[in-house]
C-alpha cells in the first residue's frame, strides 16, 4: 500500500512539473509577439537562393 502511494505522488509531481513547463513554454512563445509570415517578395530573397532557383529552373527545362 505504501509503495502505491509513493508511485501516485511521484506521478502527480511529474504531471504538475510537465504542466508548468508547458505553460512556461507557451507563455514564452506567445510573448515573442505576432507571427509574421516569411517574405514572398523576390527582392527580399538572398542572391544565393535566387541563383539556386535559377539553376533549378534551368535544369528542369532540360528533362
PDB file with SEQRES, HELIX, SHEET and CRYST1 records, atoms N, CA, C and O in Angstrom:
SEQRES   1 A   63  UNK UNK UNK UNK UNK UNK UNK UNK UNK UNK UNK UNK UNK          
SEQRES   2 A   63  UNK UNK UNK UNK UNK UNK UNK UNK UNK UNK UNK UNK UNK          
SEQRES   3 A   63  UNK UNK UNK UNK UNK UNK UNK UNK UNK UNK UNK UNK UNK          
SEQRES   4 A   63  UNK UNK UNK UNK UNK UNK UNK UNK UNK UNK UNK UNK UNK          
SEQRES   5 A   63  UNK UNK UNK UNK UNK UNK UNK UNK UNK UNK UNK                  
HELIX    1 AA1 UNK A    2  UNK A   31  1                                  30    
HELIX    2 AA2 UNK A   42  UNK A   44  5                                   3    
HELIX    3 AA3 UNK A   47  UNK A   60  1                                  14    
CRYST1    1.000    1.000    1.000  90.00  90.00  90.00 P 1           1          
ATOM      1  N   UNK A   1       0.831  -1.198   0.000  1.00  0.00           N  
ATOM      2  CA  UNK A   1       0.000   0.000   0.000  1.00  0.00           C  
ATOM      3  C   UNK A   1       0.874   1.259   0.000  1.00  0.00           C  
ATOM      4  O   UNK A   1       0.564   2.238  -0.678  1.00  0.00           O  
ATOM      5  N   UNK A   2       1.961   1.221   0.763  1.00  0.00           N  
ATOM      6  CA  UNK A   2       2.830   2.385   0.864  1.00  0.00           C  
ATOM      7  C   UNK A   2       3.528   2.676  -0.462  1.00  0.00           C  
ATOM      8  O   UNK A   2       3.717   3.835  -0.833  1.00  0.00           O  
ATOM      9  N   UNK A   3       3.910   1.611  -1.172  1.00  0.00           N  
ATOM     10  CA  UNK A   3       4.589   1.794  -2.458  1.00  0.00           C  
ATOM     11  C   UNK A   3       3.647   2.408  -3.496  1.00  0.00           C  
ATOM     12  O   UNK A   3       4.068   3.252  -4.287  1.00  0.00           O  
ATOM     13  N   UNK A   4       2.394   1.999  -3.501  1.00  0.00           N  
ATOM     14  CA  UNK A   4       1.445   2.546  -4.472  1.00  0.00           C  
ATOM     15  C   UNK A   4       1.186   4.035  -4.218  1.00  0.00           C  
ATOM     16  O   UNK A   4       0.988   4.798  -5.163  1.00  0.00           O  
ATOM     17  N   UNK A   5       1.187   4.444  -2.961  1.00  0.00           N  
ATOM     18  CA  UNK A   5       1.034   5.871  -2.656  1.00  0.00           C  
ATOM     19  C   UNK A   5       2.246   6.658  -3.153  1.00  0.00           C  
ATOM     20  O   UNK A   5       2.106   7.763  -3.677  1.00  0.00           O  
ATOM     21  N   UNK A   6       3.423   6.084  -2.984  1.00  0.00           N  
ATOM     22  CA  UNK A   6       4.638   6.746  -3.442  1.00  0.00           C  
ATOM     23  C   UNK A   6       4.621   6.912  -4.958  1.00  0.00           C  
ATOM     24  O   UNK A   6       4.988   7.966  -5.477  1.00  0.00           O  
ATOM     25  N   UNK A   7       4.195   5.873  -5.661  1.00  0.00           N  
ATOM     26  CA  UNK A   7       4.105   5.948  -7.122  1.00  0.00           C  
ATOM     27  C   UNK A   7       3.074   6.989  -7.535  1.00  0.00           C  
ATOM     28  O   UNK A   7       3.291   7.726  -8.496  1.00  0.00           O  
ATOM     29  N   UNK A   8       1.960   7.059  -6.823  1.00  0.00           N  
ATOM     30  CA  UNK A   8       0.918   8.036  -7.140  1.00  0.00           C  
ATOM     31  C   UNK A   8       1.421   9.465  -6.918  1.00  0.00           C  
ATOM     32  O   UNK A   8       1.181  10.344  -7.746  1.00  0.00           O  
ATOM     33  N   UNK A   9       2.113   9.697  -5.808  1.00  0.00           N  
ATOM     34  CA  UNK A   9       2.651  11.032  -5.548  1.00  0.00           C  
ATOM     35  C   UNK A   9       3.709  11.414  -6.578  1.00  0.00           C  
ATOM     36  O   UNK A   9       3.742  12.547  -7.059  1.00  0.00           O  
ATOM     37  N   UNK A  10       4.564  10.465  -6.907  1.00  0.00           N  
ATOM     38  CA  UNK A  10       5.611  10.725  -7.889  1.00  0.00           C  
ATOM     39  C   UNK A  10       5.009  11.030  -9.259  1.00  0.00           C  
ATOM     40  O   UNK A  10       5.455  11.952  -9.942  1.00  0.00           O  
ATOM     41  N   UNK A  11       4.012  10.269  -9.656  1.00  0.00           N  
ATOM     42  CA  UNK A  11       3.343  10.506 -10.938  1.00  0.00           C  
ATOM     43  C   UNK A  11       2.649  11.866 -10.949  1.00  0.00           C  
ATOM     44  O   UNK A  11       2.703  12.584 -11.947  1.00  0.00           O  
ATOM     45  N   UNK A  12       2.007  12.214  -9.856  1.00  0.00           N  
ATOM     46  CA  UNK A  12       1.355  13.518  -9.758  1.00  0.00           C  
ATOM     47  C   UNK A  12       2.352  14.662  -9.825  1.00  0.00           C  
ATOM     48  O   UNK A  12       2.095  15.677 -10.472  1.00  0.00           O  
ATOM     49  N   UNK A  13       3.490  14.503  -9.159  1.00  0.00           N  
ATOM     50  CA  UNK A  13       4.517  15.549  -9.186  1.00  0.00           C  
ATOM     51  C   UNK A  13       5.077  15.717 -10.594  1.00  0.00           C  
ATOM     52  O   UNK A  13       5.275  16.841 -11.053  1.00  0.00           O  
ATOM     53  N   UNK A  14       5.332  14.610 -11.276  1.00  0.00           N  
ATOM     54  CA  UNK A  14       5.827  14.687 -12.656  1.00  0.00           C  
ATOM     55  C   UNK A  14       4.799  15.365 -13.547  1.00  0.00           C  
ATOM     56  O   UNK A  14       5.155  16.163 -14.414  1.00  0.00           O  
ATOM     57  N   UNK A  15       3.539  15.055 -13.340  1.00  0.00           N  
ATOM     58  CA  UNK A  15       2.476  15.666 -14.136  1.00  0.00           C  
ATOM     59  C   UNK A  15       2.414  17.176 -13.915  1.00  0.00           C  
ATOM     60  O   UNK A  15       2.255  17.938 -14.869  1.00  0.00           O  
ATOM     61  N   UNK A  16       2.536  17.603 -12.685  1.00  0.00           N  
ATOM     62  CA  UNK A  16       2.496  19.037 -12.384  1.00  0.00           C  
ATOM     63  C   UNK A  16       3.714  19.736 -12.976  1.00  0.00           C  
ATOM     64  O   UNK A  16       3.593  20.836 -13.516  1.00  0.00           O  
ATOM     65  N   UNK A  17       4.883  19.113 -12.882  1.00  0.00           N  
ATOM     66  CA  UNK A  17       6.099  19.707 -13.456  1.00  0.00           C  
ATOM     67  C   UNK A  17       5.966  19.849 -14.964  1.00  0.00           C  
ATOM     68  O   UNK A  17       6.324  20.886 -15.521  1.00  0.00           O  
ATOM     69  N   UNK A  18       5.455  18.819 -15.632  1.00  0.00           N  
ATOM     70  CA  UNK A  18       5.264  18.896 -17.085  1.00  0.00           C  
ATOM     71  C   UNK A  18       4.249  19.971 -17.459  1.00  0.00           C  
ATOM     72  O   UNK A  18       4.431  20.683 -18.446  1.00  0.00           O  
ATOM     73  N   UNK A  19       3.185  20.089 -16.677  1.00  0.00           N  
ATOM     74  CA  UNK A  19       2.169  21.105 -16.959  1.00  0.00           C  
ATOM     75  C   UNK A  19       2.750  22.509 -16.809  1.00  0.00           C  
ATOM     76  O   UNK A  19       2.481  23.383 -17.633  1.00  0.00           O  
ATOM     77  N   UNK A  20       3.541  22.728 -15.769  1.00  0.00           N  
ATOM     78  CA  UNK A  20       4.149  24.045 -15.575  1.00  0.00           C  
ATOM     79  C   UNK A  20       5.180  24.351 -16.658  1.00  0.00           C  
ATOM     80  O   UNK A  20       5.278  25.489 -17.116  1.00  0.00           O  
ATOM     81  N   UNK A  21       5.945  23.350 -17.066  1.00  0.00           N  
ATOM     82  CA  UNK A  21       6.921  23.559 -18.139  1.00  0.00           C  
ATOM     83  C   UNK A  21       6.210  23.901 -19.447  1.00  0.00           C  
ATOM     84  O   UNK A  21       6.661  24.771 -20.193  1.00  0.00           O  
ATOM     85  N   UNK A  22       5.103  23.220 -19.722  1.00  0.00           N  
ATOM     86  CA  UNK A  22       4.332  23.518 -20.930  1.00  0.00           C  
ATOM     87  C   UNK A  22       3.762  24.936 -20.872  1.00  0.00           C  
ATOM     88  O   UNK A  22       3.801  25.664 -21.863  1.00  0.00           O  
ATOM     89  N   UNK A  23       3.241  25.318 -19.729  1.00  0.00           N  
ATOM     90  CA  UNK A  23       2.694  26.663 -19.570  1.00  0.00           C  
ATOM     91  C   UNK A  23       3.781  27.716 -19.764  1.00  0.00           C  
ATOM     92  O   UNK A  23       3.541  28.744 -20.397  1.00  0.00           O  
ATOM     93  N   UNK A  24       4.961  27.470 -19.228  1.00  0.00           N  
ATOM     94  CA  UNK A  24       6.078  28.399 -19.399  1.00  0.00           C  
ATOM     95  C   UNK A  24       6.494  28.490 -20.863  1.00  0.00           C  
ATOM     96  O   UNK A  24       6.742  29.585 -21.369  1.00  0.00           O  
ATOM     97  N   UNK A  25       6.570  27.357 -21.541  1.00  0.00           N  
ATOM     98  CA  UNK A  25       6.949  27.356 -22.956  1.00  0.00           C  
ATOM     99  C   UNK A  25       5.937  28.119 -23.803  1.00  0.00           C  
ATOM    100  O   UNK A  25       6.322  28.921 -24.654  1.00  0.00           O  
ATOM    101  N   UNK A  26       4.666  27.881 -23.582  1.00  0.00           N  
ATOM    102  CA  UNK A  26       3.627  28.574 -24.343  1.00  0.00           C  
ATOM    103  C   UNK A  26       3.651  30.068 -24.044  1.00  0.00           C  
ATOM    104  O   UNK A  26       3.457  30.883 -24.945  1.00  0.00           O  
ATOM    105  N   UNK A  27       3.885  30.429 -22.796  1.00  0.00           N  
ATOM    106  CA  UNK A  27       3.957  31.850 -22.440  1.00  0.00           C  
ATOM    107  C   UNK A  27       5.138  32.528 -23.122  1.00  0.00           C  
ATOM    108  O   UNK A  27       5.012  33.652 -23.608  1.00  0.00           O  
ATOM    109  N   UNK A  28       6.285  31.852 -23.161  1.00  0.00           N  
ATOM    110  CA  UNK A  28       7.452  32.430 -23.830  1.00  0.00           C  
ATOM    111  C   UNK A  28       7.216  32.582 -25.327  1.00  0.00           C  
ATOM    112  O   UNK A  28       7.587  33.600 -25.913  1.00  0.00           O  
ATOM    113  N   UNK A  29       6.609  31.589 -25.946  1.00  0.00           N  
ATOM    114  CA  UNK A  29       6.339  31.680 -27.378  1.00  0.00           C  
ATOM    115  C   UNK A  29       5.308  32.759 -27.684  1.00  0.00           C  
ATOM    116  O   UNK A  29       5.398  33.432 -28.711  1.00  0.00           O  
ATOM    117  N   UNK A  30       4.339  32.925 -26.806  1.00  0.00           N  
ATOM    118  CA  UNK A  30       3.315  33.945 -27.005  1.00  0.00           C  
ATOM    119  C   UNK A  30       3.884  35.343 -26.750  1.00  0.00           C  
ATOM    120  O   UNK A  30       3.422  36.317 -27.345  1.00  0.00           O  
ATOM    121  N   UNK A  31       4.868  35.444 -25.883  1.00  0.00           N  
ATOM    122  CA  UNK A  31       5.472  36.727 -25.533  1.00  0.00           C  
ATOM    123  C   UNK A  31       6.254  37.320 -26.702  1.00  0.00           C  
ATOM    124  O   UNK A  31       6.451  38.533 -26.760  1.00  0.00           O  
ATOM    125  N   UNK A  32       6.701  36.476 -27.635  1.00  0.00           N  
ATOM    126  CA  UNK A  32       7.505  36.956 -28.764  1.00  0.00           C  
ATOM    127  C   UNK A  32       6.718  37.866 -29.688  1.00  0.00           C  
ATOM    128  O   UNK A  32       7.320  38.629 -30.444  1.00  0.00           O  
ATOM    129  N   UNK A  33       5.420  37.814 -29.654  1.00  0.00           N  
ATOM    130  CA  UNK A  33       4.613  38.704 -30.484  1.00  0.00           C  
ATOM    131  C   UNK A  33       3.945  37.962 -31.622  1.00  0.00           C  
ATOM    132  O   UNK A  33       3.919  36.732 -31.676  1.00  0.00           O  
ATOM    133  N   UNK A  34       3.410  38.754 -32.520  1.00  0.00           N  
ATOM    134  CA  UNK A  34       2.663  38.200 -33.640  1.00  0.00           C  
ATOM    135  C   UNK A  34       3.594  37.459 -34.590  1.00  0.00           C  
ATOM    136  O   UNK A  34       4.704  37.906 -34.880  1.00  0.00           O  
ATOM    137  N   UNK A  35       3.117  36.323 -35.064  1.00  0.00           N  
ATOM    138  CA  UNK A  35       3.909  35.555 -36.029  1.00  0.00           C  
ATOM    139  C   UNK A  35       3.726  36.175 -37.405  1.00  0.00           C  
ATOM    140  O   UNK A  35       2.609  36.247 -37.917  1.00  0.00           O  
ATOM    141  N   UNK A  36       4.813  36.617 -37.996  1.00  0.00           N  
ATOM    142  CA  UNK A  36       4.783  37.261 -39.307  1.00  0.00           C  
ATOM    143  C   UNK A  36       5.284  36.257 -40.334  1.00  0.00           C  
ATOM    144  O   UNK A  36       6.356  35.679 -40.152  1.00  0.00           O  
ATOM    145  N   UNK A  37       4.532  36.038 -41.410  1.00  0.00           N  
ATOM    146  CA  UNK A  37       4.977  35.061 -42.407  1.00  0.00           C  
ATOM    147  C   UNK A  37       6.247  35.510 -43.121  1.00  0.00           C  
ATOM    148  O   UNK A  37       6.596  36.690 -43.121  1.00  0.00           O  
ATOM    149  N   UNK A  38       6.918  34.559 -43.719  1.00  0.00           N  
ATOM    150  CA  UNK A  38       8.151  34.851 -44.448  1.00  0.00           C  
ATOM    151  C   UNK A  38       7.840  35.741 -45.646  1.00  0.00           C  
ATOM    152  O   UNK A  38       6.746  35.659 -46.205  1.00  0.00           O  
ATOM    153  N   UNK A  39       8.782  36.586 -46.049  1.00  0.00           N  
ATOM    154  CA  UNK A  39       8.540  37.472 -47.197  1.00  0.00           C  
ATOM    155  C   UNK A  39       8.403  36.677 -48.491  1.00  0.00           C  
ATOM    156  O   UNK A  39       9.121  35.701 -48.709  1.00  0.00           O  
ATOM    157  N   UNK A  40       7.488  37.096 -49.336  1.00  0.00           N  
ATOM    158  CA  UNK A  40       7.264  36.449 -50.617  1.00  0.00           C  
ATOM    159  C   UNK A  40       7.858  37.249 -51.764  1.00  0.00           C  
ATOM    160  O   UNK A  40       7.854  36.791 -52.906  1.00  0.00           O  
ATOM    161  N   UNK A  41       8.366  38.432 -51.477  1.00  0.00           N  
ATOM    162  CA  UNK A  41       8.930  39.300 -52.499  1.00  0.00           C  
ATOM    163  C   UNK A  41      10.294  38.774 -52.945  1.00  0.00           C  
ATOM    164  O   UNK A  41      11.159  38.553 -52.098  1.00  0.00           O  
ATOM    165  N   UNK A  42      10.512  38.568 -54.233  1.00  0.00           N  
ATOM    166  CA  UNK A  42      11.802  38.040 -54.690  1.00  0.00           C  
ATOM    167  C   UNK A  42      12.975  38.967 -54.377  1.00  0.00           C  
ATOM    168  O   UNK A  42      14.113  38.506 -54.294  1.00  0.00           O  
ATOM    169  N   UNK A  43      12.723  40.243 -54.205  1.00  0.00           N  
ATOM    170  CA  UNK A  43      13.812  41.167 -53.897  1.00  0.00           C  
ATOM    171  C   UNK A  43      14.356  40.960 -52.488  1.00  0.00           C  
ATOM    172  O   UNK A  43      15.500  41.310 -52.201  1.00  0.00           O  
ATOM    173  N   UNK A  44      13.533  40.389 -51.613  1.00  0.00           N  
ATOM    174  CA  UNK A  44      13.964  40.161 -50.243  1.00  0.00           C  
ATOM    175  C   UNK A  44      14.664  38.820 -50.072  1.00  0.00           C  
ATOM    176  O   UNK A  44      15.216  38.546 -49.006  1.00  0.00           O  
ATOM    177  N   UNK A  45      14.651  37.985 -51.098  1.00  0.00           N  
ATOM    178  CA  UNK A  45      15.324  36.693 -51.040  1.00  0.00           C  
ATOM    179  C   UNK A  45      16.798  36.910 -51.363  1.00  0.00           C  
ATOM    180  O   UNK A  45      17.134  37.700 -52.246  1.00  0.00           O  
ATOM    181  N   UNK A  46      17.670  36.216 -50.657  1.00  0.00           N  
ATOM    182  CA  UNK A  46      19.105  36.426 -50.852  1.00  0.00           C  
ATOM    183  C   UNK A  46      19.520  36.043 -52.275  1.00  0.00           C  
ATOM    184  O   UNK A  46      18.899  35.173 -52.886  1.00  0.00           O  
ATOM    185  N   UNK A  47      20.555  36.680 -52.802  1.00  0.00           N  
ATOM    186  CA  UNK A  47      21.014  36.379 -54.168  1.00  0.00           C  
ATOM    187  C   UNK A  47      21.430  34.921 -54.344  1.00  0.00           C  
ATOM    188  O   UNK A  47      21.256  34.364 -55.427  1.00  0.00           O  
ATOM    189  N   UNK A  48      21.969  34.299 -53.312  1.00  0.00           N  
ATOM    190  CA  UNK A  48      22.368  32.900 -53.416  1.00  0.00           C  
ATOM    191  C   UNK A  48      21.155  32.006 -53.671  1.00  0.00           C  
ATOM    192  O   UNK A  48      21.216  31.089 -54.490  1.00  0.00           O  
ATOM    193  N   UNK A  49      20.063  32.275 -52.971  1.00  0.00           N  
ATOM    194  CA  UNK A  49      18.841  31.497 -53.172  1.00  0.00           C  
ATOM    195  C   UNK A  49      18.283  31.763 -54.565  1.00  0.00           C  
ATOM    196  O   UNK A  49      17.826  30.835 -55.232  1.00  0.00           O  
ATOM    197  N   UNK A  50      18.313  33.012 -55.011  1.00  0.00           N  
ATOM    198  CA  UNK A  50      17.829  33.325 -56.357  1.00  0.00           C  
ATOM    199  C   UNK A  50      18.643  32.583 -57.406  1.00  0.00           C  
ATOM    200  O   UNK A  50      18.081  32.090 -58.384  1.00  0.00           O  
ATOM    201  N   UNK A  51      19.956  32.494 -57.221  1.00  0.00           N  
ATOM    202  CA  UNK A  51      20.811  31.793 -58.170  1.00  0.00           C  
ATOM    203  C   UNK A  51      20.481  30.302 -58.184  1.00  0.00           C  
ATOM    204  O   UNK A  51      20.425  29.686 -59.248  1.00  0.00           O  
ATOM    205  N   UNK A  52      20.264  29.726 -57.007  1.00  0.00           N  
ATOM    206  CA  UNK A  52      19.914  28.309 -56.948  1.00  0.00           C  
ATOM    207  C   UNK A  52      18.565  28.049 -57.609  1.00  0.00           C  
ATOM    208  O   UNK A  52      18.390  27.032 -58.281  1.00  0.00           O  
ATOM    209  N   UNK A  53      17.614  28.957 -57.424  1.00  0.00           N  
ATOM    210  CA  UNK A  53      16.320  28.805 -58.085  1.00  0.00           C  
ATOM    211  C   UNK A  53      16.481  28.906 -59.596  1.00  0.00           C  
ATOM    212  O   UNK A  53      15.823  28.178 -60.338  1.00  0.00           O  
ATOM    213  N   UNK A  54      17.346  29.799 -60.057  1.00  0.00           N  
ATOM    214  CA  UNK A  54      17.604  29.948 -61.486  1.00  0.00           C  
ATOM    215  C   UNK A  54      18.221  28.672 -62.047  1.00  0.00           C  
ATOM    216  O   UNK A  54      17.812  28.202 -63.109  1.00  0.00           O  
ATOM    217  N   UNK A  55      19.197  28.108 -61.347  1.00  0.00           N  
ATOM    218  CA  UNK A  55      19.816  26.865 -61.803  1.00  0.00           C  
ATOM    219  C   UNK A  55      18.805  25.729 -61.849  1.00  0.00           C  
ATOM    220  O   UNK A  55      18.775  24.951 -62.802  1.00  0.00           O  
ATOM    221  N   UNK A  56      17.979  25.639 -60.814  1.00  0.00           N  
ATOM    222  CA  UNK A  56      16.996  24.561 -60.754  1.00  0.00           C  
ATOM    223  C   UNK A  56      15.978  24.696 -61.883  1.00  0.00           C  
ATOM    224  O   UNK A  56      15.602  23.701 -62.502  1.00  0.00           O  
ATOM    225  N   UNK A  57      15.534  25.912 -62.150  1.00  0.00           N  
ATOM    226  CA  UNK A  57      14.546  26.095 -63.219  1.00  0.00           C  
ATOM    227  C   UNK A  57      15.169  25.773 -64.574  1.00  0.00           C  
ATOM    228  O   UNK A  57      14.475  25.278 -65.463  1.00  0.00           O  
ATOM    229  N   UNK A  58      16.463  26.043 -64.749  1.00  0.00           N  
ATOM    230  CA  UNK A  58      17.133  25.706 -65.996  1.00  0.00           C  
ATOM    231  C   UNK A  58      17.313  24.210 -66.158  1.00  0.00           C  
ATOM    232  O   UNK A  58      17.217  23.691 -67.271  1.00  0.00           O  
ATOM    233  N   UNK A  59      17.572  23.513 -65.068  1.00  0.00           N  
ATOM    234  CA  UNK A  59      17.765  22.067 -65.137  1.00  0.00           C  
ATOM    235  C   UNK A  59      16.460  21.333 -65.383  1.00  0.00           C  
ATOM    236  O   UNK A  59      16.444  20.318 -66.078  1.00  0.00           O  
ATOM    237  N   UNK A  60      15.370  21.830 -64.825  1.00  0.00           N  
ATOM    238  CA  UNK A  60      14.094  21.143 -65.016  1.00  0.00           C  
ATOM    239  C   UNK A  60      13.598  21.308 -66.444  1.00  0.00           C  
ATOM    240  O   UNK A  60      12.823  20.481 -66.925  1.00  0.00           O  
ATOM    241  N   UNK A  61      14.026  22.355 -67.126  1.00  0.00           N  
ATOM    242  CA  UNK A  61      13.619  22.546 -68.514  1.00  0.00           C  
ATOM    243  C   UNK A  61      14.318  21.588 -69.465  1.00  0.00           C  
ATOM    244  O   UNK A  61      13.857  21.378 -70.587  1.00  0.00           O  
ATOM    245  N   UNK A  62      15.431  21.005 -69.025  1.00  0.00           N  
ATOM    246  CA  UNK A  62      16.177  20.090 -69.884  1.00  0.00           C  
ATOM    247  C   UNK A  62      15.540  18.711 -69.968  1.00  0.00           C  
ATOM    248  O   UNK A  62      15.703  18.008 -70.965  1.00  0.00           O  
ATOM    249  N   UNK A  63      14.825  18.326 -68.939  1.00  0.00           N  
ATOM    250  CA  UNK A  63      14.297  16.951 -68.894  1.00  0.00           C  
ATOM    251  C   UNK A  63      12.875  16.892 -69.334  1.00  0.00           C  
ATOM    252  O   UNK A  63      12.279  15.815 -69.355  1.00  0.00           O  
TER     253      UNK A  63                                                      
END                                                                             
